[in-house]
């Protein structure tokens, strides 16, 4: 016992969830263009924690992080005025480049309780070896919130446009002709 309401076995979970919560607060306060460079790491953290973690506090924090990531895209668009043909969201492009589809799938599984071991007195195979995960309504509601923001972004066409831009950037990064032209332009500008 740690001397308070938190037991030794819970302390590690609470520290990890508190760390993720601090990250959530930081991304909410910082400029989305700055956070865009860290988007792959944040998406990986949220996806992995929701997929593999058995700790409810950590899963709740990861669901809140997911919601914050989608909210950043929305924030960047609203700060730029409105979405039109000339608007580009660096956060949306970074999100779509960072395996966003995997994140949305994990969020859907969490909402439908397909990723837990025991739901309504029914046992199934364990999703995480050696650990039991139970249905957590708080985590489900945070996942629903993240999916709601995602749906709004998808309905407005922002995610589809960002997906096309991300695919184009990926294709250009592997195209040798584009690389030669970029090097030539870089040398000319020096």
C-alpha positions as CSV (number, residue, x, y, z in Angstrom):
1,X,0.0,0.0,0.0
2,X,1.3,3.5,-0.8
3,X,-0.4,5.0,2.3
4,X,-3.5,6.3,0.5
5,X,-6.4,5.2,-1.6
6,X,-4.0,4.1,-4.4
7,X,-2.6,0.6,-4.1
8,X,0.9,-0.4,-5.3
9,X,-0.6,-2.3,-8.2
10,X,-2.6,0.7,-9.4
11,X,0.2,3.3,-9.0
12,X,1.9,2.4,-12.3
13,X,-1.4,2.6,-14.2
14,X,-2.2,6.0,-12.7
15,X,1.2,7.4,-13.5
16,X,0.9,6.2,-17.2
17,X,-2.6,7.6,-17.5
18,X,-1.6,10.9,-15.9
19,X,1.3,11.2,-18.4
20,X,-1.1,10.7,-21.3
21,X,-3.5,13.2,-19.8
22,X,-0.7,15.8,-19.6
23,X,0.0,15.1,-23.3
24,X,-3.7,15.7,-24.0
25,X,-3.6,19.0,-22.3
26,X,-0.4,20.1,-24.1
27,X,-1.8,19.3,-27.5
28,X,-5.0,21.2,-26.7
29,X,-3.0,24.2,-25.8
30,X,-0.4,24.2,-28.6
31,X,-0.6,25.2,-32.2
32,X,-1.9,22.3,-34.4
33,X,0.9,23.0,-37.0
34,X,3.5,22.3,-34.2
35,X,1.7,19.1,-33.1
36,X,1.5,17.8,-36.7
37,X,5.1,16.7,-36.6
38,X,4.4,14.5,-33.6
39,X,1.1,13.2,-35.0
40,X,2.5,9.7,-35.9
41,X,3.7,9.2,-32.4
42,X,0.5,10.4,-30.8
43,X,-1.7,8.2,-33.1
44,X,0.5,5.2,-32.3
45,X,0.3,5.9,-28.6
46,X,-3.5,6.2,-28.6
47,X,-3.9,3.1,-30.9
48,X,-1.6,0.9,-28.9
49,X,-3.0,1.9,-25.5
50,X,-6.5,1.3,-26.6
51,X,-5.6,-2.0,-28.4
52,X,-3.3,-3.6,-25.8
53,X,-3.8,-2.0,-22.4
54,X,-6.0,-3.6,-19.7
55,X,-5.9,-0.6,-17.3
56,X,-9.1,1.4,-17.4
57,X,-7.4,4.7,-16.5
58,X,-4.8,4.3,-19.3
59,X,-7.5,3.4,-21.8
60,X,-9.6,6.4,-20.8
61,X,-6.7,8.7,-21.2
62,X,-5.9,7.1,-24.6
63,X,-9.5,7.6,-25.7
64,X,-9.3,11.3,-24.6
65,X,-6.1,11.6,-26.6
66,X,-7.8,10.3,-29.7
67,X,-10.5,12.8,-29.2
68,X,-7.9,15.6,-28.8
69,X,-6.1,14.6,-32.0
70,X,-9.3,14.9,-34.0
71,X,-10.2,18.1,-32.3
72,X,-6.8,19.5,-33.3
73,X,-7.7,19.1,-37.0
74,X,-11.0,20.8,-36.3
75,X,-9.2,23.6,-34.4
76,X,-6.8,24.2,-37.3
77,X,-9.6,24.5,-39.8
78,X,-11.7,26.9,-37.7
79,X,-8.6,29.0,-36.9
80,X,-7.9,29.4,-40.6
81,X,-11.4,30.7,-41.3
82,X,-13.3,28.1,-43.4
83,X,-12.5,25.1,-45.4
84,X,-12.2,25.8,-49.1
85,X,-10.0,24.6,-52.1
86,X,-7.0,26.7,-51.0
87,X,-7.1,25.6,-47.3
88,X,-4.5,23.0,-46.3
89,X,-4.5,21.5,-42.8
90,X,-1.1,20.2,-41.9
91,X,-2.6,18.4,-38.9
92,X,-5.2,16.6,-41.1
93,X,-2.5,15.5,-43.6
94,X,-0.3,14.3,-40.7
95,X,-3.2,12.4,-39.2
96,X,-4.0,10.7,-42.5
97,X,-0.3,9.9,-43.0
98,X,-0.1,8.4,-39.5
99,X,-2.4,5.4,-40.0
100,X,-5.6,7.2,-38.9
101,X,-7.7,4.3,-40.2
102,X,-6.2,2.0,-37.6
103,X,-7.1,4.5,-34.9
104,X,-10.7,4.8,-36.1
105,X,-11.0,1.0,-36.2
106,X,-9.8,0.7,-32.6
107,X,-12.2,3.4,-31.5
108,X,-15.1,1.6,-33.2
109,X,-14.1,-1.7,-31.5
110,X,-14.0,0.0,-28.1
111,X,-17.4,1.6,-28.6
112,X,-18.9,-1.8,-29.6
113,X,-17.1,-3.6,-26.8
114,X,-15.5,-6.0,-29.2
115,X,-12.2,-5.5,-27.6
116,X,-13.1,-6.5,-24.1
117,X,-13.0,-9.9,-22.4
118,X,-16.1,-9.9,-20.3
119,X,-19.3,-8.1,-21.2
120,X,-22.7,-8.7,-19.6
121,X,-21.7,-11.9,-17.8
122,X,-20.3,-13.4,-21.0
123,X,-16.7,-14.5,-21.2
124,X,-14.6,-14.7,-24.4
125,X,-11.0,-15.2,-25.4
126,X,-8.7,-12.7,-23.7
127,X,-7.8,-9.8,-26.0
128,X,-4.6,-9.2,-23.9
129,X,-2.7,-12.3,-22.8
130,X,-2.8,-12.7,-19.1
131,X,-5.1,-9.8,-18.4
132,X,-8.8,-9.3,-18.2
133,X,-10.4,-6.2,-19.7
134,X,-14.0,-5.2,-18.7
135,X,-16.5,-2.9,-20.4
136,X,-15.8,0.7,-19.3
137,X,-18.6,3.1,-20.1
138,X,-16.3,6.2,-19.6
139,X,-13.9,4.9,-22.1
140,X,-16.7,4.1,-24.5
141,X,-18.1,7.6,-24.3
142,X,-14.7,9.2,-24.9
143,X,-14.3,6.9,-28.0
144,X,-17.8,7.9,-29.2
145,X,-16.8,11.6,-28.8
146,X,-13.7,11.0,-30.9
147,X,-15.7,9.2,-33.6
148,X,-18.2,12.0,-33.6
149,X,-15.5,14.6,-34.3
150,X,-14.1,12.3,-37.0
151,X,-17.5,11.9,-38.6
152,X,-17.9,15.7,-38.7
153,X,-14.4,16.0,-40.4
154,X,-15.3,13.2,-42.8
155,X,-18.7,14.7,-43.7
156,X,-17.0,18.1,-44.4
157,X,-14.5,16.4,-46.8
158,X,-11.5,17.4,-44.8
159,X,-10.3,13.9,-44.1
160,X,-10.8,12.8,-47.7
161,X,-8.8,15.7,-49.0
162,X,-6.1,15.1,-46.5
163,X,-6.0,11.5,-47.4
164,X,-5.4,12.4,-51.1
165,X,-2.7,14.9,-50.2
166,X,-1.0,12.3,-47.9
167,X,-1.1,9.7,-50.6
168,X,0.4,12.2,-53.1
169,X,3.2,13.1,-50.7
170,X,4.0,9.5,-50.1
171,X,4.1,8.7,-53.8
172,X,6.3,11.8,-54.4
173,X,8.7,10.7,-51.7
174,X,9.4,7.4,-53.5
175,X,9.5,8.9,-57.1
176,X,13.1,9.3,-58.2
177,X,12.2,12.0,-60.8
178,X,10.6,14.1,-58.1
179,X,13.7,13.6,-55.9
180,X,16.0,14.7,-58.7
181,X,13.9,17.8,-59.3
182,X,13.8,18.7,-55.6
183,X,17.6,18.4,-55.3
184,X,18.1,20.5,-58.4
185,X,15.8,23.2,-57.0
186,X,17.5,23.1,-53.7
187,X,20.9,23.6,-55.3
188,X,19.6,26.5,-57.4
189,X,18.2,28.2,-54.3
190,X,21.6,28.1,-52.6
